[in-house]
Amino acid sequence: MVIFCFLVLERDLSTLFRFFSWPWVLMVVTIDFGWYLTAYQRGGVDFWHKQIIYENIDRYFGAAAFHTHKNTFSQAIWLMTQLFPW
């Protein structure tokens, strides 16, 4: 993410394509799919509802028991504090 932001600021997004690798994309998708498939086999529909629907989709859109402020600024702050590596 840091590299992407730097390249955007430098207006040099073409450099980003040098980092792209189909084998890496395939590996990440395989690992992620394998993890979710295994978790779904063990947890079934309960896993799907809790992990995918409740904790990911509902949390981001402000539904369910998660109390969020629905404005762009608070979502940007959340993204910066939760997803960046600091």
Secondary structure by P-SEA (a helix, b strand, c coil): caaaaaaaaaccaaaaaaaccaaaaaaaaaaaaaaaaaaaaaccaaaaaccccccccccccccccccccccaaaaaaaaaaccccc
